[in-house]
Amino acid sequence: TPSQWPAVFRYIGLLASQLRKKGVFNMLLSDGRFVMAYCSTNLYWITRRAPFGKATLLDQDVEIDFQQQTTPNDVVTVIATQPLTANETWHKIEPGEFALFHFGERLVLSEGVGVGRRAG
C-alpha cells in the first residue's frame, strides 16, 4: 500500500467519476487487503462480525447460518448492487461516492469525489 494511500484512493475515485460520465460504472478494486467500492448507480454493503447470525435471502426461501461458515475472529463485508438479505440492515453508497474497506472494516466513505471522511 502506498504511504499516501488516502490521496491514491481519492485519485482513483476522481478517475472513476470521470468514467461514470461515460455510462454506468460501479467498481470494486482490491489488492487483497483493501477493497474500494465506487458507486455509479446502486451499491450497498453490510459488515458481519461475531456473533454471526442467520440471514434470509431475498430472492430465495433460503436461510444461511454464517456461524457455520466463519470463525469468531472473522469480519465479513459483502458489497452488492442491491441488498441480498431481508433480515439485515444494508448501507447504501450514494452515486458518485466510494467506500474503502481494510480487511473487512470500513475506513472511509466519501462525500462526493475527492473528499473522504473517516468511518466513525
C-alpha positions in Angstrom: 0.0 0.0 0.0 1.4 3.4 -0.9 2.4 5.7 2.0 0.0 8.3 0.7 -2.9 5.8 0.4 -5.7 8.4 1.1 -4.5 10.5 -1.8 -4.3 7.5 -4.0 -7.8 6.3 -3.3 -9.2 9.8 -3.7 -7.4 10.0 -7.1 -8.9 6.6 -8.1 -12.3 8.0 -7.0 -11.8 11.0 -9.3 -10.9 8.8 -12.2 -13.9 6.6 -11.5 -16.1 9.7 -11.5 -14.8 10.6 -15.0 -15.7 7.1 -16.2 -19.1 7.3 -14.7 -19.8 10.3 -17.0 -19.5 7.9 -20.0 -22.0 5.4 -18.6 -22.7 3.1 -15.7 -19.5 2.4 -13.8 -19.9 0.5 -10.4 -16.4 -0.7 -9.4 -14.8 -2.9 -6.9 -11.0 -2.7 -6.7 -8.8 -4.7 -4.4 -5.2 -5.6 -3.6 -6.2 -8.4 -1.2 -6.2 -6.1 1.9 -8.1 -3.0 0.8 -11.3 -3.0 -1.2 -12.5 0.2 -2.8 -16.2 0.2 -3.9 -17.2 3.1 -6.2 -20.9 3.6 -6.9 -22.2 4.9 -10.2 -25.8 3.8 -9.7 -26.5 1.3 -7.0 -24.1 -0.2 -4.4 -24.9 -1.5 -0.9 -22.7 -3.0 1.8 -23.1 -4.9 5.0 -20.4 -5.9 7.5 -20.9 -9.0 9.7 -18.8 -10.0 12.7 -19.1 -12.4 15.6 -21.5 -13.4 16.9 -22.7 -14.3 13.5 -26.4 -14.9 13.0 -28.6 -16.3 10.2 -29.6 -14.3 7.1 -32.6 -14.9 4.9 -32.0 -14.3 1.2 -34.4 -12.0 -0.6 -34.7 -13.9 -3.9 -35.0 -17.4 -2.4 -36.6 -19.1 0.5 -33.2 -19.9 2.0 -31.6 -19.1 5.3 -27.8 -19.0 5.7 -26.2 -19.6 9.1 -23.0 -17.6 8.9 -21.8 -19.1 12.2 -21.3 -22.4 10.3 -19.0 -20.7 7.7 -16.9 -18.3 9.8 -14.7 -18.1 12.9 -15.2 -15.8 15.9 -12.3 -13.6 14.6 -13.7 -13.1 11.1 -15.0 -9.8 9.7 -17.0 -10.3 6.6 -18.2 -7.4 4.3 -20.4 -8.0 1.4 -20.9 -5.5 -1.4 -23.7 -5.8 -4.0 -25.8 -3.8 -6.3 -28.9 -4.5 -4.2 -29.4 -5.8 -0.6 -29.3 -9.6 -0.7 -31.0 -10.4 2.6 -34.3 -9.4 4.2 -33.5 -9.5 7.9 -30.4 -7.3 8.0 -29.6 -3.6 7.6 -27.7 -2.7 4.4 -25.9 0.6 3.9 -26.2 2.4 0.6 -23.2 4.0 -1.1 -24.6 7.1 -2.9 -24.0 7.6 -6.7 -20.6 9.3 -7.1 -19.3 8.2 -3.8 -16.9 5.4 -2.8 -16.3 3.3 0.3 -12.9 2.0 1.3 -12.6 -1.2 3.4 -9.5 -2.8 5.0 -9.7 -6.5 5.9 -13.5 -6.1 6.0 -13.7 -3.0 8.2 -14.9 0.3 6.6 -12.3 3.0 6.8 -13.7 5.8 4.6 -17.0 6.7 3.0 -16.5 9.6 0.6 -18.8 12.6 0.4 -18.6 13.2 -3.3 -15.5 13.0 -5.5 -12.1 13.5 -3.8 -13.5 14.3 -0.3 -13.4 11.5 2.2 -14.3 11.1 5.9 -13.1 8.5 8.3 -15.6 6.0 9.4 -16.9 6.6 12.8 
